[in-house]
Amino acid sequence: MPGYYIYYRVAPEHAASLEARVRAMQAALAAKTGIAGRLLEKRGEPLLWMEVYEDLADGERFEQALSRLVTEHGLTDGLLPGSQRKTECFIEGER
């Protein structure tokens, strides 16, 4: 099953308000999809954040819900200028 990893840099002056919005979005996403996300920060670089969503059965449905909620919660506001939300999707390899 796929896992989604979304990373971005946060403007220091917006970190507290953005964290609250991310957590609210993750709660809404969990209510809609049943997928509980995690919010991480890079060790030694606390303004580089990563959202992690794993074990998704329906990636398309998840992506649609995530996209809507990111917009609704204004998650691109508060990013470091020049930064953007970068999404990577990983699956288990078949070796």
PyMOL commands that set and color helices and strands:
alter all, ss='L'
color gray80, all
select helices_A, chain A and resi 12-33+59-72
alter helices_A, ss='H'
color red, helices_A
select strands_A, chain A and resi 3-9+38-42+45-53+86-90
alter strands_A, ss='S'
color yellow, strands_A
deselect
rebuild
show_as cartoon
